[in-house]
Structures are given as C-alpha cells and as structure tokens.
Amino acid sequence: MQADVWNIGTDSKVLVHLLSFTGFRDEMVVPVEITQRGIAAATGVKLTHISRVVKNLVSDGLVEERKAHVHGIQRRVKVYFLTRKGLEKSEEIMERLEKIRFPALIDGRRKDANYREIKDRIAAGILEIMEILEKDGYVDVDSLAPLPLGTALVYHPPKTEGFVGRKKEMEELRALLEDERIRVLMLYGNPGYGKTTLLFKVLHGFAGKANMLWFPVNGKTKLKEVLGAISSFLSSLGKSGLEPLLFEDRPVEDMARAIGPRIAGTKSILIFDGYTEMRDEVVEFFLSLLQVIEPLEGIKLVFTAREDTPYYSRFYGPGDVKKGVVSEYHLSGLTREETGEFLGIEEGDALKKIHLLTSGNPTILKMIREKDSEGLKSTGRFSIEEIKLLLYLAENA
C-alpha cells in the first residue's frame, strides 16, 4: 500500500469528520466534536491551522458556521455543519477512502482489508485508521474490537452535568425496563426536556446486569449504519456479526431475522437515541425487528423520540401498546420544585412565573441560569421582554 493514497489534505479530513455529525443540526445542544477544538483533535491538525481551514470551507460553500450550545461548555461557541454541497463532497471522499486496501491483523491473521470490511466490528473511524496506518504501517483490528461482554457499547455518550430531580421518572422508567413483558420502550419528550440525559442516568443502574448498545440516530441515519452498530454489538458479545449480509442487497426482513438467533439469550438492551422522522428502510427494519424479538426473553429496544415524531415513522401500532409489547412514556418538564432546585431559588412568585413561561424545560433553564440571553433568543420561544423578565426574576428571586 502506498502512503500517498491516504494523503487527502486537511480540508478533506475536516469534511470526512463532519460527515458523522450531520444529524445534530437541529439539536439545541451539540457535541464538542464539531467545534474548532474538536475538529483539530479529530484530524490531528493544530488549532491555529484548523481556524484557517474551516474559514476557507465556509467561503467555498462546503461548511456552514453558526453559534450553538455545546456539551461541557457554558457559553455558546462556533460550530460547523456540512452544507448540501459539502455533504455530497464528503460522501465522495468517503466512498474512495473506504475502498482503499491496507495491511491488517484480523482474528490473528495478516491480510489486506479495506475500511468497509472492518468498520462494523470496530469503534474507530476512518480518520483514526489513517492515523494508525501512518504510525504503524498496519491496523490491528483485533485490538480495536468493541468493548467485551457485559459492558455498554456507547457512541458519543451524553453529558449529564447539572442533573436534578426526576426521581419519579427514574423509578418509573426503571420499572418499565425491568418489566419482562415489554419488548420496546419509547421515551417521548419535547426538545430540551432531557430525554437522553434521563435515560442515560437510568441505564447506569443496569450496568453489569445487561449488555447494552447505545447508538444515536437521526432523520438522515441509513439502515446500514444501524445494522453496522448492531453488528459491532453482536461481535462484542462473541456472536457472529452481520458482515456477510451488509454487502448484499437483502430485504430488511432478512436482516431482522438474522439478528434473532444471534441475540437470543444475551439479555441485551439496544438503545437508539434521537428517533424522529426516519428513512422508510429504517422504519421497516424496526417493524420487522419488533416481530423478531417479541418472543425472545430478556431483549429490549429503547428509543428516545420527540413528541412530534410522525405516526408513519412509528413502527408499531395501538395493538402492540394494548398487549404490552410496546410501552410509551411521555416526559414532561421539571416540576416547579425541581425548577427552583435547578436555578437555586426558593418558592415564590418569581419561581411561579419562571415555571409558567418555561414549562420546566431543562435546556432553557440552563440558559437562564447562565444568563444566556442570546441562547434564549435563538430558541424562538420568547420575546425580548420575556427574556429580560426571566433573567431578572432568576437573579432577584
């Protein structure tokens, strides 16, 4: 393998990196990986150079720059998303990179492979593979395998700082996860209500008791991405992955049926975070998978979803809910007491007004606590007068 085949330039590396984060465009809080610092860390390029690169990409119409709230950062900072033109360009680059063959150690044997052949059994991305090849000259796939049996296989875990209250919700969700009759748990809630954080907290109590896959999804998620994550998860359990099927044009029903015997008896929870208006192929797959796992004990699918998820994307029907195979849990905002605890203010007229205006939305309350007037304005929910009132009430309560 010639080293120069991987020499795609910093601008192309940035485009490839951002390709993994296209689904966060409409989120109120986004990952640090799409800040300049996060991009620099992922591409191995100095921060000062990344600043110039992203500026050029914005000028070329390949990348869009805006300010957003980022996990772990108090103030809003610049983040970057691919434009439609940038998405097409990055997919072209990925298409070429995934076909390049390189030396690899797989199941104890040396062989040539390409990224498409190994990506479903490792957690490393294409940029990490390029870095390893540059350093070692080959890729030890066995050492990059997912976490071992009994641990959670997590992609981009959420931050959980500032979590308050929700004791009732945590108890109820825990009970639903322990209910052996339920095969699918749907956690619905409006944006900013903390669905992801709440569920992540609840699942901490199942560590060591169940095998868990946590995989973020969005409206642009492709079926092969979902199948790839499940394949990696099965491999981490010592089961056969889905690699042979991923390269074939097979009906979604066949894919779902293939998972049944592999996952049976593993006591597993598969979490898909961010379910929304999904591609038809993904909806059809989960419809088939529900039918496959219904008779299997100890297997659960868990989804976080927005309240406005269209009914045509809901892969189950009222009959599934009625017989207890599917359970829907609708999350509301924080209570007034929890809102006061979050903001550090006592019961009174100020707290009543804040709770009435915000409906206890944790993301909005965090903006109030941090005096982030620009963030409150960006939600499109409040007038300038209401923002001033909220900040005044919180500071003078």
N, C-alpha and C positions, 0 to 999 in steps of 0.2 A: 504493500500500500504506500503510495506517495503522500508525504505530509501535506503537499500543497493543495490536495483536493479538498481539505478542510479549511483552507485559507479563504474565508468568505468575507472578511472585513468586519470592522466594529459595527457599522451601520446595519449589516445583515444580522449580526448576532443580537442586536437590540430588537430588531423586528421579530426574530425567532423567539426571543424571550417573552416579548409582549403578547405573542400569539396565545400563550397559556392563560391570559388574564382578560380575554375579550368579554367574558360573561359578567365582569364586575362593573361594567359601565353604568348601570342603573342603581347600583348599591349606594347606600348612604355612608357606609364606612368601607374602605377598600384596603387591600393588603399593602404592606410596606414594599413589596417586591416591585411595584410599579412607580415608585419614587426614583429620583436620580440615584440616590444612595443604594437602593435595592437593585436597580439595573446595573450599577457598577459592580456590585458584589456578585451578581449572577453571571456577568460577562467577563469578569476578571480584568476590567479596564479601570484606570484611575478615574476618580470622580470628576476631576477638572476636565478630563477629555470627554467624558460622557455628557457633560453640560453642552459642549460644542456639537457633539454628535446628534443629540436629541433636537437641538435648535435647528440643525440642517434638515433633519427628518420632518420636522414641523413645517419648515419652509417648502419642502418638496411635496407636502400634502399627504405624507405617509403616516404621520402620527399627529394626534390631537393632544394639546396641553390644556389642563384645567386644574383648579384647586379643589381638594376634597379632604375629608376626614380620613385619617389613616390609623389602623390599629397600632396602639402604643405611642402615638404622637398627639399631644394635646391640641396644638394649633393646626389649622388647615394648611396643607402644603401642595406643591405642584405634583401632579401625577400625569401619567401618559397612557393613552389608548391608541390602538391602531384605527385608522380611518378605513373605509371600504377599500380604497386603493392600497393601503398598507397591508390589509388583511390578504388581499389577492397576492401581493408581492411576497409576504412571509410564507404563505402556503406553497408558493412556487419554490422557495428556498428549501423549505422542509421536505418537499417532495423529492428534491435532488439529494439532500443530505441523508434521508432515510434509506436510500438505495446504495450508498457507498459501503463497500465491504471492507472489513478490518479484522485483524487477528484478535481472537477472543478465547477465553478459557471457560468452557460451558460443561457442567457436570463432570469436571475433572479432565476434560479432553480439549486439546487445542484444535481450533477450527476457524475458518473465516465465517463471519456473520455480518449482517447489516442491522441497523437500529430497529427496523420493523420486526425483525425476528426475535429480538430480545426485550423490547420495551414493555411487553406485557408481564414480564417476570422480575422487573427491577423497578426501583423508585427513582433512579437517576434520569435526568432529562438529556436531550441531545447535546446541550452545551457542556454538561458535566462529562459526557462520554468523550467529547472533543478534547477537554482538558486532560482527562486520564490518558488518552492516546498520545497527546503531546508529551506528557510526563513519562509514561511507562512503555509506550510503544505497542501495548495491547490492553484489552479490557478483561478483567477477571469478573465475569458475570456472576459466578458463584458467590463472590464476596459482596456483590451488590444486591443480592436477593432480598426480598421484603423481610420484615421482622418475623421471628419464629412463632411457633404455635403458642397460643394463649395471650398474645399481645394484640394491640389495636394497630391496624394498618391505616395511617391517617395521612391525608393530603391537605396541606395548608390548614392546620388546626386553628380555630378562632381564639382570639384573646378574651380573657374572662375577668379583666380588672374592673373594679367598681361594681361588682355584682351584689345586689341587695335584695332582700325579701324573697318572694316566690316560694315560700315554704310549702304552701298548699299545692301549688302547681307541681313542685318537685315530687311531692308524695303521690299525687295522682298519676303523674307520668311514670313514676317508678312502678306503681301498681299495674299500670297498663302493660309495661314491658315484662312484668313477671306473670301476666295472665297467659296461661298456656293455650287458651283458645284463639287468641289474637295472632294473626299472621302479618298484618300490615297496620302500622300506626302512622296516621297522618297528623302532623302538628301544624295547624294553620295559624296565621297571625299577620297583622299588617306590618309593612316595612318599619324597622326600627324598634319593634316590640321585644327583641331579644330572643327570638326562637332558637337561633343557633347556639348562643351562649347558654341558655337554659338547658337545652338538650345535652350539650357537651358536659355540663355540670352533673346532670342526672346520670349520664353514662359512666362517669368516674366510679360510681358505686358498683358497676358491673365488671370492672377490671379484674381479670383473673377468673371470672365466673363464666364469661362468654367470649368467643372470638368476635372481633369487631372490625368492620371495614367502614371508614368514614370517607366519603367522596363528594366533593362539591359539584353541583350540576347547575346548568342554566339553560335558557331557551336555545342556545346555539350548540349545546352538547350533542355530539354524534353518538350513535349506537355503539360504534367500535370503541369509543372512549369508555363508555360504561362497561362494555364487555371486557376491555383491557384491564380495568380496575378489578373486576370480579375475578378475572383470570389470575392476576397477581395475588389476590387474596387466597384463592384456592391453592395456588402453589405454596404460599406461606403456611398452609395447613398440611402440607405434604401430599396434597391431592393433585391429580392431573389438571393442568391448566386448559385453557380453551384455544391455545395457539393454533392447532390444526384447523379449527373452524373459522378463525379470524381471517384467514387468507382465501376462504371460499365464499361464494355468493349463496349463502344458505338462508332459508326462510327464518324469520325471527322465532317462530315456534320451535324450530330445531335447536336454536341457540338456547332457549329457555329449558327445553327438555334435557339438553346436555348438562345443564347445571344441577338438575335434580339429584342424580345418583352421586355426584361429586360432593355436594354439600350436605347430603343426608347424614344425620348423626353427629354433626360437628358442633351443635349448639352455637349458632352464629347469628349476629345482628348486623345487617347491611344497611348503613345509613347513607341517604342521598340528600344532601343539604342544598336547598335552593330550587326545589322543583317548581316549575311555573308552566308557561305555555310552551310545551316541549315539541320537538320534531315528532312527526307521526310514527316513525320507526321506533322511537324510544317509548312512546305510549303503548304501542302494540307489543313491544317486548315485555314491559312490566305487566300488561294484561295477561300475557302468556305465562310469565314467571309466577304470578299470583296463583294461577291454576296449578302450576307445578308444585309449589311449596305448601299449598293448602293441606295436603295430607301428611306433611313432614313435621314431626315434633321438634321443638327447640330452634326453629328457624324463623327469623322475623325480618321484615323490611320496614324501615323507618324513614319517613320523609319530612322535611320542613318545607312548607309551601306558603305562598301569600294567599290571603283571603280571596283575592280576585283571580285566582287560578281558574281558567275557563273549564267548564264542565267537560268539553270534548277532550281535554288533556287529563281528566281524572279517569284512570284506567280501571276503575271499579264502579259498581253500581249500588243503588239503595239496598238491593238484596244481600250484597256482601256485608253491608253495615248491619242490617237487620239480624243476620245469623251470627254476627260476632266475629267474623273472619277479619273484617276491617274496622278499626276504631278511629274516629275523627275527634281530635282535641283542638278546640279553638281558644287561642291565647289572647287575653285582653291586656290592657296596660297595667302599670303598677297601681296598687291601691293608694288612697290619699295618705295613709300612714307610711307606706313604703316610699312614696314620693317625698315626704318630709324627711325620711331617713336618708334618702339618696342625696337630697340637697342640703341636709344638715339644718333644717329649720323646723320649728315647733308648730303644733296645731294652732290654727287661727285663720283669719280672713284671707291673709296673703296666700297661705297654702291652699285654701279652698279655690281661690281664683286661678292659681297656677295649675292645679289639678284639672280644673274645668277646661282651661284653654289647651292643655297638652294631652289630656286623656291618659296621663301617666306613661307616655311614650319614653322609654329609657334613653334612646338616642337624642331626642330633643331635650330631655332633662340634663343630659351630659353637656349639651351646648350651653344651656342656661348656667349650669354650674361653672363652666369655663369662660362665661361672659362672651361667648362667640356669636356676636350679632350677625356677622356675615354668614355663618353656618345656618342660623335660624332663618335668615332671608332666603338662602338657597333652597330651603325646603318648599317654598312657595305656599306655605300654610298660613303665615301670619302677615298682617300689615305692619308698617314701620311703627305705628303707635302701639300695637300689641307687643312687638319685640321690646320696645322701651319699657313697657309696663311689666313684662315678665322679668326682665333684668333688674328693674327697680324693686319689685316685690321680693325677689330672691335675695337681694343684697340688704334690704332693710327690714326683713321679717324678724 
